[in-house]
Amino acid sequence: MAIDAGTTGVRAMAFDPSGAMVSSSYQEFTQHFPRPGWIEHDAVEIWVAVQATLAAVGRELDQLGQTVAAIGITDQRETTVVWDRRTGEPMHRALVWQDRRTAGRCDQLRDEGHLPFVRHTTGLILDPYFSASKLEWLFTEGDITPGPDLAFGTIDAWLLWNLTGGTAAAGAVHATDVSNASRTLLYDIRERRWSAELCDLFGVPMSMLPEVRASSGRFGVTAPGTTGVGAGIPVSGIGGDQQAALFGQACFEPGMTKNTYGTGSFVLMNVGETCPEPVDGLLTTVAWTLPGEALGGPPGSPEVTHYALEGAIFVTGAAVQWLRDGLGIIERADEIGPLAASIPDSEGVVLVPAFTGLGSPWWDPYARGTLLGITRGTGRAHLARAVVESMAFQTRDVVEAMSAASGRDVNALRADGGASAMDLLLQLQADQLQVPVSRPTVKETTALGAAYLAGLAEGVWESCDDIVANWMLDVRVEPEAPAAEADAAYARWRRAVDRARAWEPS
């Protein structure tokens, strides 16, 4: 079973040993926007949504006569929660990964010369995207006083805490995995430990940090009354959403690359067991740490850590939500594909969805959304197609940077996430990259990856070879547009990006 705690909602899913989905339940939760550029979540509401979706899937499994072998957790990564260990109550609404309130502080740290150390130690950059500056803000501006009873975590750690009891007195487990820790800006990805120097830089007491463990292994068991699937079920896998998707896509060999089209889009390339040096425009992250036997070694083999290069695109699916909720152009998200496909091209309309700044490879928190090329004939379909095209263009931005940095050409892309259901998007992506794009039969590979991490630990699958054997192709799309035509559209996109950048004053 997997808990996929995303940015706009929670999904619980159950998978059988073949990797096929047996049951699923989804529930959205509230997005809070207290100021422009600020985005918050109610951590308690997220936990309630997890309980509801687990209970719904649990009821269906009971009807099918199925039992749960293990639970895996995957999450939105950098989103920051602080809670009281005694009561289990959050001290402030969670600051979401998209939140940009600490952009000025990141600029200050960069100006003070801290970036080289941060880059080398964490593989990340000084950007409000990550947890550390959010955590610092909660202490300096959020009226939270550091103390021995405080606990910090990304959403995975918050959910693990609640699944295993919810309070210190109940024996709740305060832990995370390496993939999530590597997104906090506080974790040394080479030494694989919390960095005392970075904790000092951001004013974070190390006592409030969770224990960091391998991605596959038993973290704890569910406490009585916490879920709808019973007590004593092992919670045995944790992975940040994008690393879990890479795992669910069976990208176990260096060079294998996937893109998850979710609220944002995230391109990850497995680069193997050696941590690469920092690369301009991209992030270096821990993909996962596994027991050696999961990779084919004998029992008791040492743990193995794989690293990944990542390009983080902040807004793709969120732009579809904007069309639905902000403009009322569509009533349901799944209407965008047919609407965009109803015209052959956008007729020069370009949307740069920099609603929360631009991520890879630009890293510009002061960029803002830009819509260009509008004429009197522009209609709903043109806007819808411009949104879909922006997903493909932003992915090309990242893939070109990734190929240049790694010295490896991306000669195939595996696609997943909700928007990957659009055949139009896959075709546009194949045309822009001039490589085939493959979609697996299970599109929710983030949840599947979490389930695989948990099931490996509990013997549902013996090794990663079983996961490779489970991967099934749904559709493979080959490039159709001539490279020159794709390049001309991409050049127009790059002109639009230039106009979107540095819009807000720093």
N, C-alpha and C positions, 0 to 999 in steps of 0.2 A: 504494500500500500504506500502511496506517496501523498504528501501534503505539499502542494505547490502554492506558496504564499507570494503572489505577484504584487504588482504595484497598484492595480485597480480592483483586484479580487482574489479570492482563495478558491482553489480547486483541490478536492480530494479524489484520488483515482486508485483503482485496484487493477493489478495486472496479473495474468497467469504466468506459469513458467515459460510459455512461448513468447512472452512479451506482448501478448494481446490484451487490450483493455477489457475488463470485465464490468466495471461500474465506474460512474463519475458523477460528481456533484459540484456545482459552482455557486458562489455567492459573492456579489460585489460588496465593497465597503466604501465609506464616505471619503472624498478627497476634500481637504480643508486648505483654503487659500487665504490666509489672514492678511497678506500683503502681496503686491506684485512680486513674483519671483520666489515667494515662500510657499512651500507645499508640506503639509503635515498629515499624519494619520493618527487615529486613535488606536493604540496598541491593544486595548481591551476589546474594541470592536473587531480587530483582526482575529484575536483569540476566540471570540464568540463565533465568528464565521468559520474558523477551523473546526470548532466543536460541532456546528450544525452540519457541515459538509461531511465530516467523518461519520456522524450519526446516520446521515442519509445513505452513504455508501455501506455502512455497517448493516443497516436494515436490509438492503438489497442482497448483500452477501449471505445474510442469515436465510433469506428466502431461497437462495441458490444452494444452501448447504455448504458454503465455503467458509474457511477459517483464515485468519490473518497470520502470516508467518513473521512479518516484520514491517515496521514503518520507516520510511525515509522522508527527510525534510529537504526541500529546496526553497529558496527565498530570493527576495529582491536585493540582497546583498547590502550595500552601504547604508541603508536606512538605519537610523540611530535611536535606540531605546535605552532609557535609564529607569530602573525601578528599585524599590525598597525590598531587600531580601526578606525582611520580617513579615511584611504584609502582602508582598507580591504586586503592589500597586505601582503603576508608572508614575514618575515624578513630573512628566511633561508629555505633551503629544509627541509622537515620533517625528523626527526630522527626516524627510524622504530624500532619497538619493538625488532627485531632480532639483532639490531646494538650493537656491543660489545666494542665500543671505550672507554667506561667509566669503564672498568673492573678494571684498576689500582686504580681509585678513590674509587670504592666500596671496594677494598681491604684495602685502607688507612683508610676509615671510620670504617671498621670492626676492624682493628688493634687498632684504637683509642678507641674502646669499645662502639661504638654506636649501635651495633646489638641488644642487648636485648631490648632497648627502641623502636627501629624500629619495631622489631617483635611484641612486645606487642601492640603498637599503631596501626600499619597498617595491621598486619597479614601477611606481606610480608617479604622478606629478602633483604639484601644489594646486589643487582645484577644489571648489566647494562640493564636488561630486562625492568625495570620500568622507569617511566617518569622523576623522580626528578633529577637523575644524568645527564640525557640527557639535561634537562633544564639548569642545572648548567653549563654544557659544552658550551651551546650556549652563555652564558654570559661570560665565561672565555676564550673560544677558538673560538667561532663562530662569534665574532665581533658584538654582539647585546648588546646595552647599555640599561639597565633597565630604564623605564620611565613610566609616567602615561598613555601614549597612547598605551602601549603594552597589548596584550591579549594572554593568553596561553590556549590551549585546546588539548585534544585528538581529533581524527578525527570526532567524533560525534559532539563536540562543534563547530568545524570548519564548518561542514556542516549545523548545525542549524543556525549559524551566517549568512551564505550565503543564506539559504532558506528564512530567515526572513528579508533580506534587504542588507546585505553585508557590511554596514558601520554604524558607530554610528549615523551619521546624518539621516540615513534611518530607525533608530529604531531597528537595528538588535539585536537579543537576544543572550546574552553571558551566556550560562548555560550548564550544563551536568547533568547526573543522578548519583545516588549513586554507581551503579555498576562500571561505568567508573572512578569516583573519587577514588574508593577504589583501583585502579591499579596504582596510580600516585606516591606512596610512600610519599605523603604529606597529606593524609586523615586519620583521627582518626575514625576507623570503629566502635568503641564502642560508642563514643560520637556523631558520624555522623556529623563531622564538619572538616574544614581544621585545621591542626595543626600548630599553630604559631611556636612551637619549631622546627618542621621539616622544615618549610619554612626558619627559621633562619639558620638551619644546612646546607641547600643547597643554601642559598643566593637567595631565591625566594620572590619577593615582593607579599604580599597577594592581592594587588590591581589588579594583572593581572590574578587572578584565576577566573574561572567561578562560577556562583551560582550553588549550588548542590540541585537538586530536586528529588522527587520520580520518579520511572521508568515509571509509568503510570500516565498521567495527561497532560493537555494542556501546552506546552512550548511556543507556538506562532502560527502564521499562515503564510503561504507562501506569500511573497511580489510579487507585479506585475512584470512579466518578468523574474522571477528567475527559473521557471520550465516549463515543457511542459504540466503540468496538471492544470494550472490555479492558480489564486491568491485567498487568503482567505481560503485555505485548512488547517485545524488544523494539526500541528505537535505535536503529543500527546503521543508518547512513545519513550523512548531511553533505550537501554541496550547494554552493552558490548557483543561482539559476543558470548562468551561462556556462559554467563548468559542468553542471549536471547535463545540460543539453549536449555539450561536446561528448560527454560520456554516453548519453543515450543514443547519440548518432554513431557510436562505436568508432570514434576517431582516435584510435589507440596508437597509430603509427605517426612518427614525426612528419609534418607536412600536410597531414589531413586537416581540412578546414570546413567549418560550418558557419552558417548565419541563422540566428534566431530572430524572426520578425515578430516582436511583441510590442509592448508599449513603446520601447525603443528597439533598436536592432543592435546585435552584438556579434561581430565576426571574431571567431577564435581559431587560431592555428596551433595545433600540438607541435611543440618544438623539442620534446624529449626531456631527458633527465638532467641536462645541464642548463643552469639558469643563464640566459643570455644577458649581455650588457644592455643598458637602457637604449631605447630607440626613439628618436624624435617622432612625435605624433601618435605613438602607440604606447600601450601599457604592457608591462610584463607581469604576469600573475601566476599563482600556483593553480594548476589545473586540478590536481588531486594527489593525495597520498594513499597508497593501497598496501595491504599486506603482500609480501612477495609471492605467496602462493596464488594470489588472484591473477598474477601475470605469468603463471606457469611454473613458478619455482616450487621447490619441495616445501613441505610443512615447516613452519618456523622461519622461513626466509625473511631477511630484513625488509622493512618497509621501503617502498619505492615512490619517489615523488616525481611527477611530470609537471612541466611548466608550459605556459601558453603565451603567445602574443595575442593581444586583444585590441580591437578597435571598437570603441563604445560610441554608438549613435544614439543621441538622447531621445529623439522624437521620430517615430514612424507610425505605429498603431495609435499613439496619442493624437496624431493629426486626424485620423479617422474619427476618433471620439470628438474632436473639435468640430468636424463637419456635422456630426450628429447632434452634439449637445450645445455647441456654441453658435453655429450658423443655422441649424435645422435643415440642412441640405438633404440629409438622409434620416430615416427614422430608425434604422437598424444598421449595425456595423457591416453586416454581410451584404448590404445593398451596394457597397462601394465598387465591388468587382464588376458586376453587370453594368453599372452606370458608367464606370471608366472605360469599359470595353465597348460602349455604345458609339464611340467615336474613334476614328483611326489614329488620331494624335491630339495633343493638347493645343495645337495651333499657336505655339509660342508662349503659352502661359506656363510660368515656372513658380513653384512654391518652395521657398527655403524654410522649413519648419523649425526655425531656431527659437522656439517659444521659451526655452529655458537655456539659451545659449547654444553653442555648437560644441560637440565632443570631438572625437578623433576625426581627422588628424589635425584639426584647427585649434581646439582647446581655447575657445573664446567665450567666456561667460557673459560678455557684453554684446554679443550678436543677438539679433531679434528677428522674429518671423517676418518674412518678406515675400510679397506676392507681386510678380512682375508680368508684363506682357498682356495685360487685360485690354480688350477692345470692346466695342459695343456689342459684338457678337458672342462674347464670353458668357457661358451658361454653367449650370450645375455640373454637367458632364466634364467640362474642361477643368473645373476645380477638382473634381474627383480624380480625373486622370493625372493631374499635376501632383496630387498627393501620392498616388501609386508610383509615378515616375520618380518622385523624390526619394522613395525607399531604395530604388535601384541605383540612383545617382550617388547617394550617400554611401552605399555599400561599395561602389566602385572607388570612391575616394579612399576608403579604408584599405581595400584589397591592393590597390596600387602602392600605397605606403607600406603595406605588409610585405609585399613581394620584394620591394626595393630594400627593406630592412633585413629580411631574413635570407636573401639570396635564393629563395625558393619561389618559383612561379606557382601560382594557384591554378592548377590545370583542371580542377573540378570543385564544385561547391555543393555541400549538402545543406538543404534548407529545411527549416521547421518553424514552429510558432503559428499563431492564428492566421496571420496574413499570407502564409505560404500556401493556404488553400486556394488563393487566386492564381489561376493559370496565367493570367495576363502578367502578374508580377514576375512569375518565374521566367516568362519569355523575355520581358524587358531586362531582367537581370542577366540572363544568358547572353542577350544581345550586347549589353554594356560591357560584360566581362569577356565576351567571345570565348566562353568555356561552357560545357554542359552543367546544368543545375539539376540536382536530384532531390526529390521529396520522398521520404519514407512513408510507409503505410500508416505508421503512428506519427501524427504531426506533433503531438504534445510530448516531444522528446525530453523536455526539461523534467517533467514528472516521471517519465520512464527512467531517466538517468538516476533520479533519487531512489526509485524502487530498485534499480539494479544495484546501487551502492549498498542498500539495506539487505537485499537478498543474497548478495555475495557473502556478507558477513555471517548470515544464518544458514548458508548451505543450499539455498534455493537454486543458485547457479554456482558451479564449481570454480569457474575462472572466466576471464574476459573472452576466451574463445567461445564460450556459450553465448555471450552477448553478440559477438560478431555473427554467429550463426543465426541469431534471431533477427538481425537487421533485414528488412524487406523493402524493396523498391516499390513505390507507388507509380511515380512518373519521372521520366528523365527528359529534360527539355534541352534541345540543341539550339545554338545561335541561328537565327534566320536573317536578321538585318545585316547588311554589309557593314564592315568595320568603319568605313568612312561616314556612313549615315549615323551610326551610333556615336562616333566621335564628335560629329557636328552638334548633336543634341547635348552631349556632355560638355562641350565648350560653352554652350549657352548656360548650362547649369553653373559652371564655374564663374561666369560673369555675374550671375545672380548671387552666388555666395560672396563674392567680393563686395557687393552692395549691402549685404546683410551684416557683415562683420563690423565689430566695434561701433554698433549703432548707439548703445547707451554709453554715457560718459563713465569713465573708470573712476 
